[in-house]
Amino acid sequence: MFSLFRKKANDFFSAEEKEKILSAIQKAEQTTSGEVRVYVEKRCRFVDAIDRAAEVFYSLKMDQTVYKNATLVYVAFKDRQMAVFGDEGIYVKTGKDFWNEAVKKMLRNFNKENYAQGIVEVVEQIGEALAFHFPYDASTDKNELPDDIVFGK
C-alpha cells in the first residue's frame, strides 16, 4: 500500500477505475438537476478535510448552480483524508446524518483499499438523494459543471 501513496494524484486510479468513477458521476446526474464532482489530491492543506473540501468547492465555482445542489467528493489520499461537501440546497434537504453516512460508506471501502469503489458508491448515494430532492426536468435542466475527476497536486 505504501507505494500506492507515492503516485501522482492523477495516477492514483487505473484507467478502468477512472472510467467507473466518471460513469457513476454521469449516471447520477441523469436523473437530477444536481451536480456531482470528485476532487483528488495527495495532501490536505488543512487539519479538517471538510475545510479543504469547502475551499475546493468554492474555487471550482460549485456554489453557482441554480438550485444550490452541487456536491463535492474530496479525497487527499496521502494524508488519508476525505470529505463530502454539499451546497446549501441539498444539505438542507438531506440533513447532517446523510453526509456522515456517506463518509462512513466511503471509509468502509477505503479501509479495504477499494478506493475507486468507495467513490463510486458514495456518488451513487448522492445521486439518489439529488434525484429525490431535485428530479431531472428535461425542459430546464442543463449540465452546469463538468463531469470530470479533478486532480490537485
Summary of the structure (lengths in Angstrom):
residues: 153
radius of gyration: 14.5
end to end distance: 19.5
largest distance: 49.0
contacts: 489
relative contact order: 0.24
helix: 52%
strand: 16%
